[in-house]
Amino acid sequence: MNYYFEFVNPVSTLRITENGQAITSVYFTINHPLPPPDAEANETPLIKETCRQLSEYFAGKRTVFDVPLETNGTDFQRRVWRALCTIPYSETRSYGQIASIINCPEGARAVGMANNRNPISIIIPCHRVIGANGSLTGYAAGVAIKEKLLQIERGR
């Protein structure tokens, strides 16, 4: 059985979904307004722990997450998402840098598309990927939210 819970936080509302073993999604409700049709509303122990860790993150007290994750995507997407998890807290990388990390040096646009499909926002830190010129380009939940997340990480 899949379960979800809507977690209100200082940045926006997140919908956290789990499958009984791992977190399967953390979406901003502004761009995913409907809960998954195969999930039941329930703040399970795993979801509570995820909310606790996210609360610590929003308070500037957590830099690494420690909850089990399960992603559903193509092999390429999963390679990108694993690479995103190597970006240290409060640092950023460009789409091109991520493409190089996964040995796809001409794949910056494909990295952007995989970034956009990231099912586990914040925990898989797609907000840490920026344009080659340092600009805050694209974010599924909006550039303003991306900027807020980076400000939290920079202690502002």
Order of alpha helices (4+ residues) and beta strands (2+ residues): beta-beta-beta-beta-alpha-alpha-beta-alpha-alpha-beta-alpha
